[in-house]
Amino acid sequence: MTIASLKTKDNFDGNGSTENFELPFMFLRDEDVEVIVSDLDGIETVQVLGSDYTLTGAGEQTCGECHMNRKLQSGEILFVRRSPALTQEADYLENGAFPAASHEAALDKLTMICQALSERLDRTISLRISSAVEGLVLPEPEADKLIGWNASQTNFENKDITDFGQVTVPIPVSMGGTGAKSTTEALDHLGFGAIGMAVACCGSGDEVLETIAPNGKLVQTVSGCLLKAAYGDEAQVHTGTDLFELTVERNHIAWTLTAESQFTDVALPYDGTYVFHIYPEGNDLSLAAFYKTDGYQVGPSPLAGEIRVVVEQYNERKTILSLQNVEA
């Protein structure tokens, strides 16, 4: 018996100077040894016999040596393992001689093959010996899917994360989410309310105000840009004599009057502040009684170059905060 050791692989750390590495196992041919280098990022690359490394000591019980054609740097790792081809090359002739050396060499190779297979099996996932499950098959890879047991718990299948019943969408606050499908709802669930949107849209040069949120927390808001983060900087263009047909998509609306008009009620998608830049073009504009005011604001003038109206929506209540007649 010449294969007395169970060791079939080893690894060596690079140090920037070593090129020769002693193999801890016997091998019959150079092709029976696999050499792999793991780089600084952990990426493993199979080395090529002859161009990347050479071997000495094939067939010798004193093992052998791997000579790398470059010095491995610190942080690189060299892996060597015995992996003989799964073939039987000993040919015994009928009524011929039965030489001990040939017979023992064939047994040596079979032992090496068994050890190589055992080494691979040791690195695979297996069921406990008492398990009755058999014939497990992994499904074909599918992007953004997880692998889980099927309903009968007999095999694997690709699943969405929500299929496991542990996570719901939207993700609740208790699991690190917001439990919401909209920005306003998310801020409310996190205890800020719609006023918290101002934090996301603060910019240099904006007037910063201190405001108390519904939960009692101090929140920084920005006058005139509460919805800037949601809508951007460009104004939405509108033409007509009222706001009934307007679907608000921005927090700044540029409205040109085409005749005598009324500032009617309009659906606003978020609580916050909206600015209407109204160009009267000599036409009268009246304000619908629906809007709340402080009772002291001036009325819109048809002679103004621009009528600037600031509306705030909060808790389903719309208030005209200010109205300015800007000179032409």
C-alpha positions in Angstrom: 0.0 0.0 0.0 1.6 3.3 -1.1 -1.3 5.7 -0.5 -1.1 6.0 3.3 -2.1 9.7 3.6 -5.7 11.0 3.4 -4.5 14.5 2.4 -5.4 15.4 -1.1 -5.1 19.3 -1.1 -3.4 22.2 0.6 -3.1 25.9 0.4 -0.2 28.4 0.8 -0.1 32.1 1.5 1.9 34.3 -0.9 4.7 36.5 0.7 6.2 38.2 -2.4 9.3 36.0 -2.4 8.4 32.3 -2.4 8.0 30.5 -5.8 8.4 26.8 -4.7 5.7 25.0 -2.7 6.0 21.4 -1.5 3.0 19.2 -2.3 1.6 17.1 0.7 0.4 14.2 -1.4 1.7 11.7 -4.0 0.6 12.1 -7.6 1.2 9.9 -10.6 1.1 12.5 -13.5 1.5 16.3 -13.6 -2.0 16.4 -15.2 -3.4 14.9 -12.0 -2.7 18.1 -10.0 -4.9 21.2 -10.1 -3.4 24.6 -9.2 -5.6 27.6 -8.4 -4.6 31.1 -7.3 -7.0 33.3 -5.3 -6.2 37.0 -5.9 -6.5 40.0 -3.5 -10.2 40.2 -4.3 -10.8 36.5 -3.6 -11.3 35.7 -7.3 -10.0 32.2 -8.0 -8.2 31.5 -11.3 -7.1 28.0 -12.5 -3.4 28.1 -13.4 -2.1 26.6 -16.7 0.5 23.8 -16.5 3.7 24.9 -18.2 2.9 28.6 -18.6 1.9 29.4 -15.0 3.6 26.6 -13.1 5.6 23.4 -13.4 5.7 20.2 -11.2 8.4 17.8 -10.1 8.1 14.5 -8.3 5.4 12.7 -10.3 5.2 9.0 -9.3 7.5 9.5 -6.3 6.3 8.6 -2.8 8.3 11.5 -1.4 5.6 13.7 -3.0 6.8 16.6 -5.2 7.0 20.3 -5.6 5.0 23.0 -7.4 7.1 25.8 -8.9 5.2 29.0 -9.8 6.6 31.0 -12.7 6.0 34.2 -10.7 6.2 35.2 -7.0 2.9 35.2 -5.3 2.2 38.6 -3.6 1.1 39.0 0.0 -2.7 38.4 0.1 -2.7 35.9 -2.7 -3.4 32.3 -1.9 -2.2 29.2 -3.7 -4.5 26.1 -3.7 -3.2 22.7 -4.9 -5.2 19.5 -5.0 -5.0 16.1 -6.5 -7.7 15.5 -9.2 -6.8 12.5 -11.3 -8.7 11.6 -14.5 -11.5 9.1 -13.9 -10.0 6.5 -16.2 -8.5 3.0 -15.8 -5.4 2.6 -17.9 -4.0 -0.7 -16.7 -4.4 -3.4 -19.4 -4.1 -7.0 -18.2 -3.6 -9.6 -20.9 -5.3 -13.0 -20.6 -2.9 -15.7 -19.4 -0.2 -13.0 -19.3 2.1 -11.9 -16.5 0.6 -10.2 -13.4 3.4 -7.8 -12.4 3.1 -6.4 -8.9 4.2 -2.9 -9.9 1.5 -2.5 -12.6 -1.1 -3.9 -10.3 -0.2 -1.7 -7.4 0.0 1.4 -9.6 -3.5 0.7 -10.8 -4.7 0.3 -7.2 -2.9 3.6 -6.3 -4.8 5.5 -9.0 -8.1 4.0 -7.9 -7.4 5.1 -4.4 -6.5 8.6 -5.5 -9.7 8.8 -7.5 -11.7 7.7 -4.4 -9.9 10.3 -2.3 -10.5 13.1 -4.8 -14.3 12.2 -5.0 -14.4 12.1 -1.2 -12.8 15.5 -1.0 -15.5 17.0 -3.3 -18.3 15.3 -1.5 -17.0 16.7 1.8 -17.7 20.2 0.3 -21.2 19.5 -0.9 -24.6 20.0 0.9 -26.1 16.8 2.0 -29.2 15.6 4.0 -28.8 13.9 7.3 -28.7 10.1 7.3 -32.1 9.8 8.8 -33.8 11.9 6.0 -36.3 10.2 3.7 -36.1 13.0 1.1 -34.4 12.0 -2.2 -34.0 13.2 -5.7 -33.5 16.9 -4.9 -33.0 19.1 -7.9 -32.2 22.8 -8.0 -34.3 24.9 -10.4 -32.8 26.8 -13.3 -31.4 30.2 -12.2 -33.9 33.0 -12.5 -33.0 36.7 -11.9 -34.0 38.3 -8.6 -35.5 35.0 -7.2 -34.8 33.0 -4.1 -34.7 29.2 -3.7 -37.2 27.7 -1.3 -39.1 24.5 -0.6 -42.2 23.7 -2.7 -45.6 23.3 -1.0 -45.1 19.5 -0.6 -41.6 20.0 0.9 -40.1 17.5 -1.5 -38.0 19.7 -3.8 -36.8 23.3 -4.5 -38.4 26.0 -6.6 -37.7 29.7 -7.5 -39.7 32.1 -5.3 -40.3 35.8 -4.7 -39.4 37.1 -1.3 -43.0 37.7 -0.5 -43.9 34.0 -1.2 -42.2 33.1 2.1 -44.9 34.9 4.1 -42.3 36.5 6.3 -42.2 39.9 4.4 -45.2 41.9 3.2 -45.2 44.7 0.7 -45.1 47.5 1.5 -42.7 46.6 4.3 -44.0 47.6 7.7 -42.1 50.1 10.0 -41.4 47.3 12.5 -39.3 45.5 9.8 -37.4 48.5 8.7 -39.8 49.8 6.0 -42.3 52.6 5.9 -45.5 50.5 5.5 -46.7 53.0 2.8 -47.2 53.2 -1.0 -46.8 57.0 -1.2 -44.3 59.7 0.0 -47.0 61.4 2.1 -48.2 58.2 3.7 -44.6 57.1 4.4 -43.7 60.4 6.2 -46.9 60.1 8.2 -46.1 56.5 9.3 -42.6 57.6 10.3 -44.1 60.3 12.5 -43.3 63.4 10.4 -46.5 64.0 8.5 -46.5 65.7 5.1 -44.5 68.6 6.5 -41.5 66.4 6.6 -41.1 66.6 2.9 -39.4 70.0 3.4 -36.3 68.2 4.7 -35.7 66.6 1.3 -35.9 69.8 -0.7 -33.8 72.3 1.3 -31.4 74.2 -1.0 -28.8 77.0 -0.6 -30.4 80.4 -0.4 -33.9 79.1 0.7 -35.5 80.6 3.8 -35.4 78.0 6.6 -38.3 78.0 9.1 -38.7 75.9 12.3 -42.0 74.1 12.4 -43.5 71.6 14.9 -44.7 68.4 13.3 -47.9 66.7 14.5 -45.9 64.3 16.6 -44.2 67.2 18.5 -40.9 66.8 16.7 -39.0 69.9 15.5 -38.8 69.8 11.7 -37.0 72.2 9.4 -39.2 73.4 6.5 -38.4 75.6 3.6 -40.7 78.4 2.5 -41.8 78.1 -1.1 -40.3 74.7 -1.9 -42.0 72.1 0.2 -42.6 69.9 -2.8 -39.5 70.7 -4.8 -38.1 67.2 -4.2 -41.2 65.6 -5.5 -41.9 67.9 -8.5 -38.6 69.6 -9.5 -38.1 73.2 -10.5 -40.0 73.6 -13.8 -43.5 75.2 -13.6 -46.6 73.5 -15.0 -48.2 75.5 -17.8 -52.0 76.0 -17.7 -54.3 78.1 -19.9 -58.0 78.7 -19.4 -60.7 80.5 -17.3 -60.7 78.2 -14.2 -58.8 75.3 -12.6 -61.5 72.5 -13.0 -59.7 70.7 -15.8 -56.2 71.1 -14.3 -54.4 68.0 -13.0 -51.6 69.3 -10.8 -48.3 67.7 -11.5 -46.0 70.4 -10.2 -45.9 72.7 -7.1 -45.5 75.8 -9.4 -48.2 76.5 -11.9 -48.0 79.2 -14.7 -51.6 80.1 -15.6 -52.4 82.5 -18.4 -56.0 83.9 -18.4 -57.9 83.9 -21.7 -61.0 85.8 -20.5 -62.7 86.7 -17.2 -61.7 83.9 -14.9 -62.2 82.4 -11.4 -59.6 80.8 -9.1 -61.7 77.7 -8.5 -61.1 74.7 -6.3 -58.4 72.3 -7.6 -57.3 68.8 -6.4 -53.8 69.0 -4.9 -51.9 65.6 -4.7 -49.9 66.3 -1.5 -50.2 68.4 1.6 -47.9 71.4 1.3 -47.4 74.7 -0.5 -48.2 75.5 -4.2 -47.5 78.7 -6.0 -49.7 79.9 -8.9 -48.1 82.4 -11.2 -51.2 83.9 -13.0 -50.8 86.2 -16.0 -54.1 88.1 -16.3 -53.5 89.7 -19.7 -56.0 92.4 -18.7 -58.7 89.9 -17.6 -60.5 90.0 -14.2 -59.8 87.1 -11.7 -62.1 86.3 -8.8 -61.3 84.0 -5.9 -63.7 81.1 -5.0 -65.1 81.3 -1.5 -63.9 77.7 -1.0 -60.4 79.0 -0.1 -59.7 80.2 3.5 -57.9 83.5 3.9 -56.9 85.9 6.7 -59.5 88.4 5.5 -56.9 91.2 4.9 -55.4 90.2 1.5 -55.7 92.5 -1.5 -57.7 91.4 -4.5 -56.3 90.3 -7.8 -55.7 93.1 -10.4 -56.2 92.7 -14.1 -53.6 95.3 -14.7 -50.8 93.4 -12.9 -48.1 91.7 -15.0 -48.4 88.7 -12.7 -50.8 87.7 -9.9 -48.8 85.4 -7.5 -51.0 83.2 -5.3 -49.6 80.9 -2.7 -51.9 78.1 -1.6 -51.3 75.7 1.3 -53.1 72.4 1.6 -53.1 70.7 5.0 -55.5 68.1 6.4 -57.9 68.6 3.4 -58.1 72.3 4.0 -56.8 74.8 1.4 -55.7 78.3 2.5 -54.5 81.2 0.4 -51.4 82.3 2.4 -50.6 85.3 0.2 -51.7 87.1 -3.0 -49.4 89.6 -4.7 -50.1 91.8 -7.7 -46.6 92.0 -9.4 -46.0 94.9 -11.7 -45.7 94.3 -15.4 
